[in-house]
Amino acid sequence: MSTLSSIGLLLMAVLCFAAMSKRLEMSVVTMPIIFTTIGYLGFLAGAELFPGEAEFEILHLLAEVTLVLLLFSDASQVRFANLRMSGGIPARMLLVAMPLAITFGTLVAHWVSPDQPWAVALLVAAILTPTDAALGQAVVTDKAIPENLREGIAVESGLNDGLAVPVVIMAALAAVEAGGAMAEGPDNLLLFGLAQITLGPIAGILVGALAAKFMDIAVERDFVTEAYRGIYFLSTAFLCYVAAELAGGNGLIAAFVGGLTFGNLRKSPSHFVSEFMESEGQLLTMATFLVFGLVLAPAGLAHASWQTAVLAIAFLTAVRIIPVVLSLTGTGLRWRDKLFLGWFGPRGLASILFGLLVMESYDIPGMDEVLACVVLTVLISIVLHGASAFPIVRAYGAGAAGK
């Protein structure tokens, strides 16, 4: 199939999805499910969108750009006042549940594949622990879900990506050395980790605060048009990321903290944020999952085995749910709410991004199996979390109405 024919068919798929979008929003069939499927069908049909050697680089870039934009956008809609009321939930999930999940996941990964070094098991756990609220978008946007639960999920998924980076790098370096090769990495892993989690937030706060102030001045003096507010928002998100990376911090943390700062300090109307994300942002997400289905899913499925399937299911269930429930002990939350927070730990853009980063930068023993585990986990998550989002929202809504 020629490149032009492939592009034409994919554009027809986008048209069909756009025409049916309102109906699909009220079903269990989500946008990531549809476009991952379209991408994989395109692979089976022999679609050629990119030169073979550039496929993974393009997916890496798309995933990174989309993740930065989603982190900044989601954070810009979280209010400090509400966060103070529910701040204990994301703090416990980040500081208690996340380390527990990485530890538990490492043990499970080594138990399933005992021939692999412990460092590879830790690497798998670090890649698959960060969550992606975008796959269950209905649960973080629908007001039928209690606000403290929605913001708990949003904050956790916004910060755990960046917090996982030092562990991913450390595990990758250890895995390379376990395979007998020399690893190139940061001279001091401790300082590297501290820089990632301190300089990233600082960069995000500075850029977000200055951008919010400048936007308010521009709006007050009628210098900015409605059309360019979305461009301003987009530029601010990526400036947070770039500033953090230049300073030696983590760009993903900076994007989230920058969005939080920008959204709370800005006094001018903010409807342009949701308008931008409902158009350009959605298009980026579509493209990312389409290329994931076209490029990464076939590569991962080619090396799938019963071990990778067991690991994928374990990381989406016990490895996620048990640590979250334990971390929320004593919060006064109902069992239903704890299980809800445990279940909605979808794996998506961050796991894709980390898997590609490790594959491109490090000579990891058994990398094919690691990639297969990442792909299977994301594929299963796309289906299960996407399909369960709307029914769970409806159940919460029915429960609230029955009170």
PyMOL commands that set and color helices and strands:
alter all, ss='L'
color gray80, all
select helices_A, chain A and resi 3-19+21-25+31-44+52-76+80-86+88-112+118-128+133-141+147-178+189-220+226-247+251-265+271-301+306-316+318-327+335-343+349-361+367-401
alter helices_A, ss='H'
color red, helices_A
deselect
rebuild
show_as cartoon
